[in-house]
Amino acid sequence: MLCVKTAAKGQRLSEHFQAGEFACSCCGLVLVHPELVRKLEGLRYAVGAPVNVTSGYRCAGCNKAVGGAENSYHLFGMAADIWVNGSNPRQLAEAAESTGFDGIGIYEAQGFLHVDVRGYRARWEG
């Protein structure tokens, strides 16, 4: 698990992702599970376009403020809400499935896909 403070947000985690993309929107803390980054890289190659992270790590206060689940995988740096230009969440979910994400939540009306590395299969629509 990688945990970095705000000053290191520019740290490169992989070829296409930097730590700051996963920072909590209220406190700036970054907590990222390496498996999440590895699978996001795989997804980026599968779709052939940049994967945009709208929400990565969330501290408890931020998670509560956005109405996140009490034990959300965002709290552990194991989840990301993402979108890809030119791809709807349902299409992106198919690619995420083939990339091996454990948790996949389709939020079609909101225009994003939740992906996580929880260790067991879970699918839902929000």
Secondary structure, DSSP 8 states (H G I E B T S, - for coil): -EEE-GGGTT-B-SSS-BGGGG--TTT--EEE-HHHHHHHHHHHHHHTS--EEEE----HHHHHHTT--TT-GGGGT-EEEEEBTTB-HHHHHHHHHHHT-SEEEEETTTTEEEEE--SS-EEEE-
